[in-house]
Amino acid sequence: MKWVKRTAHRYLPLDFYGRAIAMTGEASVILNKVKDIASFSATDWVPIWVEEADKWEQRAYFNANNLTDELRALRKALAYYSLAVYPWLMDDDRIAIYEKVKKLYKRVSELSGAPVEQLDIPFEGHILKAYLRRAKGLYNPTLPVIFFIRGLDSTKEVSYWDESMILDQGYAIISIDFPGMGENTCPMQTDSEKIFQAVINALADPKLYANKKIETDRIVTWGLGFGGYWAYKLAAIDSRIKAAINIGGPVHHAFSPSIFNYLKRFKEISFLKSVSKAALGPNFKGSVTQFAKQLSLIKNGVLTGITAPLLYVNGTSDLAVPSAEGNIVKHKKNDSKMDRQVLMFANEGHLAIDILDEVVLPHCLQWITQKVDLAKIKFSSCYYH
């Protein structure tokens, strides 16, 4: 989809197009819609996508007697409603549509055979809203649990398109919104990894969700974008994390002031600062640039001490996350025997989005099999009905 770059809108990050087209499967519709939108304002942005979503939701209603057609239409509606709330819940219109997103996500998950189990977890005066999904007839509890962490400008429901392949392999998936995004009312802080750790703790707590019988001692954190940063940071503090995947997330160089200065030449910088401020919450009065300087996994000594196997994947043409992050992951470690793999795809952008489903996700699953010692596990036994 490199041709998309020639039609890129002035205020949209380039990876929006690849993501939107992958979700909807309708490149021409996405490009035509974007041409008619002047800004992210509720009056400009939201109605364009809601109109398309409503059409597909109505089509699902008329196909209720045909599961295949109904599910296809509901997936399309979910995709377009999700685009309507992009890039974050900045206004009442988006907040209202997000209720539809959550409802449809649960509906398509149910129809797909991997229903959503809602987890409400008390945490420092907040209630964390997390999801647990397991595919009926396929879930294998001997496999590690996948903890999926989305990035800044999305919600956990957008993971539906990535989750299907993982669920089909027998894994359970837990997911939660990025700090300050979606339903996560905890603003992003330098130690936000404790939010994700609280979810794991709740699944192991007999007073909360231990009855779900999830094996919390063998977890793989899998983050996309900025979620990949927290996937690594959680692995640094919790021995239950047996491997961590970072797809297109920042590590060190992306937090340097020089990168912010470089990005001033592109539309990505204003977008990144705006969505970062939203994640930091209304009480944050400081500088995004100064906050970012505190996050480097090298300067805070986190990366060198992670003993779990790490996988880092991205495209070399990512504007916001330099390809040098891959070298940092591979070489900055206390022990030469530490297991690190880096895949940088030439001429691909953020998240290697154009080949995410076809190449990146299958490779990640294969890597998990190798690194978490699954070779001897038999996949034929199914435990969840």
C-alpha positions as CSV (number, residue, x, y, z in Angstrom):
1,M,0.0,0.0,0.0
2,K,2.9,2.3,-0.6
3,W,0.8,4.3,-3.1
4,V,-1.2,5.6,-0.1
5,K,1.6,8.0,0.7
6,R,0.9,10.0,-2.4
7,T,-2.6,10.7,-1.2
8,A,-1.9,11.2,2.5
9,H,-3.9,13.8,4.2
10,R,-2.1,16.7,5.9
11,Y,-3.2,15.9,9.5
12,L,-3.2,12.1,9.5
13,P,-0.2,9.9,10.4
14,L,0.7,7.6,7.5
15,D,0.1,4.4,9.5
16,F,-3.6,5.3,9.8
17,Y,-4.2,4.3,6.2
18,G,-2.7,0.9,6.5
19,R,-4.5,0.2,9.7
20,A,-7.9,1.4,8.4
21,I,-7.6,-0.5,5.1
22,A,-6.6,-3.7,7.0
23,M,-9.6,-3.4,9.3
24,T,-12.2,-2.6,6.6
25,G,-10.7,-4.3,3.5
26,E,-12.0,-1.3,1.6
27,A,-9.1,0.9,0.4
28,S,-11.1,3.0,-2.1
29,V,-13.7,3.8,0.6
30,I,-11.1,4.9,3.1
31,L,-9.3,7.2,0.7
32,N,-12.5,8.7,-0.6
33,K,-13.8,9.3,2.9
34,V,-10.6,11.0,4.1
35,K,-10.7,13.4,1.2
36,D,-13.9,14.9,2.5
37,I,-12.7,15.4,6.1
38,A,-11.1,18.7,7.1
39,S,-10.1,17.8,10.7
40,F,-10.5,15.5,13.7
41,S,-13.3,17.6,15.1
42,A,-16.5,15.8,16.0
43,T,-18.5,17.5,13.3
44,D,-15.9,16.8,10.6
45,W,-14.6,13.4,11.5
46,V,-17.2,11.3,13.3
47,P,-20.3,11.5,11.0
48,I,-18.3,10.3,7.9
49,W,-17.4,7.0,9.5
50,V,-20.6,6.5,11.5
51,E,-22.6,6.8,8.2
52,E,-20.6,3.8,6.8
53,A,-20.8,1.9,10.1
54,D,-24.6,2.4,10.3
55,K,-25.0,1.0,6.8
56,W,-23.1,-2.2,7.7
57,E,-24.9,-2.6,11.0
58,Q,-28.2,-2.4,9.2
59,R,-27.0,-5.0,6.7
60,A,-26.1,-7.3,9.6
61,Y,-29.7,-7.0,10.8
62,F,-31.1,-8.1,7.5
63,N,-28.6,-11.0,7.4
64,A,-29.3,-12.3,10.9
65,N,-30.4,-15.7,9.6
66,N,-27.0,-16.2,7.8
67,L,-24.2,-16.3,10.4
68,T,-21.4,-15.8,7.8
69,D,-23.0,-12.7,6.2
70,E,-24.1,-11.3,9.6
71,L,-20.6,-11.7,11.0
72,R,-19.0,-10.1,8.0
73,A,-21.3,-7.1,8.2
74,L,-20.8,-6.7,11.9
75,R,-17.1,-6.8,11.5
76,K,-17.3,-4.0,8.9
77,A,-19.6,-2.0,11.3
78,L,-17.1,-2.5,14.1
79,A,-14.2,-1.3,11.9
80,Y,-16.0,1.9,10.9
81,Y,-17.3,2.7,14.3
82,S,-13.7,2.2,15.6
83,L,-12.5,4.7,13.0
84,A,-15.1,7.1,14.2
85,V,-13.6,7.2,17.7
86,Y,-10.0,7.6,16.4
87,P,-7.6,8.9,17.5
88,W,-8.9,9.1,21.1
89,L,-12.1,9.9,23.0
90,M,-11.7,13.6,22.7
91,D,-15.4,14.6,22.7
92,D,-18.9,13.4,23.7
93,D,-19.6,12.2,20.2
94,R,-16.7,9.8,20.2
95,I,-17.6,8.7,23.8
96,A,-21.1,7.8,22.7
97,I,-19.9,5.9,19.6
98,Y,-17.3,4.0,21.7
99,E,-20.2,2.4,23.6
100,K,-21.2,0.9,20.2
101,V,-17.7,-0.2,19.6
102,K,-17.6,-2.1,22.8
103,K,-21.0,-3.7,22.2
104,L,-20.1,-4.8,18.7
105,Y,-16.7,-6.1,19.7
106,K,-18.4,-8.4,22.2
107,R,-21.0,-9.4,19.7
108,V,-18.5,-10.3,17.0
109,S,-16.3,-12.1,19.5
110,E,-19.3,-14.2,20.6
111,L,-20.3,-15.0,17.0
112,S,-16.6,-15.9,16.2
113,G,-16.5,-18.5,19.0
114,A,-14.2,-16.6,21.3
115,P,-16.4,-14.6,23.7
116,V,-15.3,-11.7,25.8
117,E,-15.0,-12.3,29.6
118,Q,-15.1,-8.9,31.2
119,L,-12.6,-8.2,34.0
120,D,-13.2,-5.3,36.4
121,I,-10.0,-4.8,38.5
122,P,-9.7,-2.3,41.4
123,F,-6.5,-0.3,41.1
124,E,-5.4,2.8,43.0
125,G,-8.9,4.3,43.0
126,H,-9.6,3.3,39.5
127,I,-11.4,0.3,38.0
128,L,-9.3,-1.3,35.2
129,K,-11.5,-2.7,32.4
130,A,-9.8,-5.6,30.8
131,Y,-10.8,-8.4,28.5
132,L,-10.1,-12.1,28.5
133,R,-10.8,-14.2,25.4
134,R,-10.5,-17.9,24.7
135,A,-11.6,-19.7,21.6
136,K,-14.2,-22.4,22.3
137,G,-12.9,-25.9,21.2
138,L,-9.4,-24.5,20.6
139,Y,-8.1,-23.0,23.8
140,N,-5.2,-24.9,25.3
141,P,-4.4,-24.0,28.9
142,T,-0.9,-25.5,28.6
143,L,0.1,-22.6,26.3
144,P,1.3,-19.3,27.7
145,V,-1.1,-16.5,28.0
146,I,-0.8,-13.6,25.5
147,F,-1.1,-10.1,27.1
148,F,-2.0,-7.8,24.3
149,I,-1.1,-4.1,24.8
150,R,-2.2,-1.5,22.2
151,G,-0.6,1.8,21.5
152,L,-1.5,5.4,22.0
153,D,-4.1,6.1,19.3
154,S,-6.3,3.1,19.6
155,T,-8.5,1.1,21.9
156,K,-8.3,-2.5,23.0
157,E,-11.2,-3.4,20.7
158,V,-9.1,-2.6,17.6
159,S,-7.1,-5.7,18.5
160,Y,-9.9,-7.9,17.2
161,W,-8.3,-8.1,13.8
162,D,-5.0,-9.2,15.3
163,E,-6.4,-11.5,17.9
164,S,-8.1,-14.0,15.5
165,M,-4.9,-15.7,14.4
166,I,-3.6,-15.9,17.9
167,L,-6.9,-17.4,19.3
168,D,-7.0,-19.9,16.5
169,Q,-3.7,-21.3,17.7
170,G,-5.1,-22.1,21.2
171,Y,-3.9,-19.1,23.2
172,A,-5.8,-17.1,25.7
173,I,-5.6,-13.3,25.3
174,I,-5.9,-10.7,27.9
175,S,-6.0,-7.0,26.8
176,I,-6.4,-3.6,28.3
177,D,-6.3,-0.1,26.9
178,F,-3.2,2.0,26.9
179,P,-3.0,4.4,29.9
180,G,-5.3,7.3,29.4
181,M,-6.9,5.8,26.3
182,G,-10.3,4.1,25.8
183,E,-11.6,2.8,29.2
184,N,-8.3,3.1,31.0
185,T,-8.8,6.1,33.3
186,C,-5.3,5.9,34.7
187,P,-3.2,8.6,33.0
188,M,0.2,7.6,31.6
189,Q,3.1,7.9,34.0
190,T,6.7,6.8,34.0
191,D,5.7,3.7,36.0
192,S,2.6,2.7,34.2
193,E,3.8,-0.9,33.9
194,K,2.2,-1.4,37.3
195,I,-1.2,-1.0,35.7
196,F,-0.5,-4.1,33.5
197,Q,0.9,-6.0,36.4
198,A,-2.3,-5.4,38.3
199,V,-4.2,-7.2,35.7
200,I,-2.0,-10.3,36.0
201,N,-2.2,-10.1,39.8
202,A,-6.0,-10.0,39.6
203,L,-6.1,-13.2,37.4
204,A,-4.0,-14.9,40.1
205,D,-6.0,-13.6,43.1
206,P,-8.6,-16.1,44.6
207,K,-10.7,-13.1,45.6
208,L,-10.9,-11.8,42.1
209,Y,-10.4,-13.9,38.9
210,A,-8.4,-17.0,39.9
211,N,-11.5,-19.0,39.1
212,K,-10.9,-18.2,35.4
213,K,-8.0,-20.8,35.7
214,I,-5.6,-18.7,33.7
215,E,-1.9,-19.8,34.0
216,T,-0.4,-16.5,35.2
217,D,3.1,-17.9,35.7
218,R,3.7,-18.2,31.9
219,I,2.8,-14.9,30.1
220,V,4.0,-13.4,26.9
221,T,3.6,-9.6,26.7
222,W,2.8,-8.5,23.1
223,G,2.7,-4.8,22.4
224,L,2.0,-2.7,19.3
225,G,3.4,0.8,19.0
226,F,3.9,2.4,22.3
227,G,2.3,-0.7,23.8
228,G,5.5,-2.5,22.9
229,Y,7.4,-0.2,25.3
230,W,5.3,-1.3,28.2
231,A,5.5,-4.9,27.1
232,Y,9.3,-4.7,27.7
233,K,9.0,-2.7,30.9
234,L,6.6,-5.2,32.4
235,A,9.0,-8.0,31.5
236,A,11.7,-6.1,33.5
237,I,9.8,-6.2,36.7
238,D,7.8,-9.4,36.6
239,S,9.3,-12.9,36.4
240,R,6.0,-14.3,35.2
241,I,6.7,-12.7,31.8
242,K,8.5,-15.5,29.9
243,A,8.9,-13.5,26.6
244,A,8.1,-10.0,25.3
245,I,7.3,-8.7,21.9
246,N,7.6,-5.1,20.8
247,I,6.2,-4.2,17.4
248,G,7.1,-0.7,16.4
249,G,7.5,0.7,19.9
250,P,9.9,3.2,21.2
251,V,12.9,2.1,23.3
252,H,15.5,4.9,23.6
253,H,16.2,7.0,20.5
254,A,12.5,7.8,20.0
255,F,12.5,9.7,23.3
256,S,15.4,12.0,22.5
257,P,14.8,15.8,21.8
258,S,16.7,15.4,18.5
259,I,14.0,13.1,17.2
260,F,11.3,15.6,18.2
261,N,13.2,18.3,16.4
262,Y,13.5,16.1,13.3
263,L,9.8,15.3,13.4
264,K,8.9,18.9,13.3
265,R,9.2,18.6,9.5
266,F,6.4,16.1,9.4
267,K,2.7,16.1,10.5
268,E,3.5,13.2,12.9
269,I,5.0,15.5,15.5
270,S,1.9,17.5,16.2
271,F,-0.2,14.4,16.2
272,L,2.1,12.5,18.6
273,K,2.2,15.4,21.0
274,S,-1.6,15.8,21.0
275,V,-2.3,12.1,21.6
276,S,0.4,11.9,24.2
277,K,-1.1,14.9,26.1
278,A,-4.4,13.1,26.1
279,A,-2.8,9.9,27.5
280,L,-1.1,12.0,30.2
281,G,-4.4,13.3,31.4
282,P,-6.0,16.7,32.1
283,N,-3.9,17.3,35.2
284,F,-0.6,17.0,33.4
285,K,0.8,20.5,33.0
286,G,4.4,19.8,31.9
287,S,6.2,19.3,28.6
288,V,5.6,16.2,26.5
289,T,9.2,16.4,25.4
290,Q,10.5,16.5,28.9
291,F,8.3,13.7,30.0
292,A,9.5,11.5,27.1
293,K,13.1,12.1,28.1
294,Q,12.4,10.1,31.3
295,L,11.2,7.0,29.4
296,S,14.4,5.8,27.8
297,L,14.9,2.1,28.6
298,I,18.7,2.7,28.4
299,K,18.9,5.7,30.6
300,N,16.7,4.1,33.3
301,G,18.7,0.9,33.1
302,V,15.6,-1.3,32.2
303,L,16.6,-2.8,28.9
304,T,20.0,-4.2,29.9
305,G,18.5,-6.1,32.8
306,I,15.6,-7.9,31.0
307,T,16.4,-11.6,31.1
308,A,13.3,-12.9,29.2
309,P,13.7,-13.4,25.5
310,L,12.8,-10.3,23.5
311,L,11.6,-9.8,19.9
312,Y,11.6,-6.4,18.2
313,V,9.9,-5.8,14.9
314,N,9.4,-2.7,12.8
315,G,9.8,-1.1,9.4
316,T,13.0,0.9,8.5
317,S,10.8,3.7,7.1
318,D,9.0,4.5,10.4
319,L,9.2,8.2,10.9
320,A,8.4,8.4,14.6
321,V,10.4,5.3,15.8
322,P,14.0,5.2,14.4
323,S,15.3,1.9,13.1
324,A,18.2,2.3,15.4
325,E,15.9,1.1,18.2
326,G,16.4,-2.4,16.8
327,N,20.2,-2.2,17.3
328,I,19.7,-1.0,20.9
329,V,17.5,-4.0,21.7
330,K,19.9,-6.4,20.2
331,H,23.2,-5.1,21.7
332,K,22.4,-3.4,25.0
333,K,22.3,-6.3,27.5
334,N,24.3,-7.3,30.5
335,D,24.9,-10.9,29.3
336,S,25.8,-11.8,25.8
337,K,23.7,-14.9,26.1
338,M,20.5,-12.9,26.6
339,D,18.1,-13.9,23.9
340,R,17.2,-11.0,21.6
341,Q,15.9,-11.1,18.0
342,V,15.4,-8.1,15.8
343,L,13.5,-7.9,12.5
344,M,13.6,-4.7,10.6
345,F,11.7,-4.8,7.3
346,A,13.2,-2.6,4.5
347,N,11.0,0.2,3.2
348,E,8.1,-0.7,5.6
349,G,6.6,2.0,7.9
350,H,5.3,2.0,11.4
351,L,4.5,-1.5,12.7
352,A,5.5,-2.8,9.3
353,I,1.7,-2.3,8.9
354,D,1.5,-3.4,5.2
355,I,2.7,-6.9,6.1
356,L,1.6,-7.1,9.7
357,D,-1.1,-9.8,9.2
358,E,0.7,-11.8,6.5
359,V,4.3,-11.8,7.8
360,V,4.7,-10.2,11.2
361,L,2.0,-11.9,13.2
362,P,2.8,-15.4,12.0
363,H,6.5,-14.9,12.7
364,C,5.6,-13.7,16.3
365,L,3.6,-16.9,16.9
366,Q,6.4,-19.0,15.6
367,W,8.9,-17.1,17.8
368,I,6.8,-17.7,20.9
369,T,6.7,-21.4,20.1
370,Q,10.5,-21.5,20.0
371,K,11.2,-19.3,23.0
372,V,8.7,-20.5,25.5
373,D,9.5,-24.1,24.9
374,L,6.3,-25.3,23.4
375,A,7.7,-27.8,21.0
376,K,6.6,-30.8,23.2
377,I,3.1,-29.5,23.8
378,K,0.4,-31.3,22.0
379,F,-2.1,-28.9,20.4
380,S,-4.8,-31.5,19.8
381,S,-6.3,-31.3,23.3
382,C,-9.0,-28.7,23.8
383,Y,-10.2,-27.7,27.2
384,Y,-12.6,-24.8,26.8
385,H,-16.2,-25.3,25.8
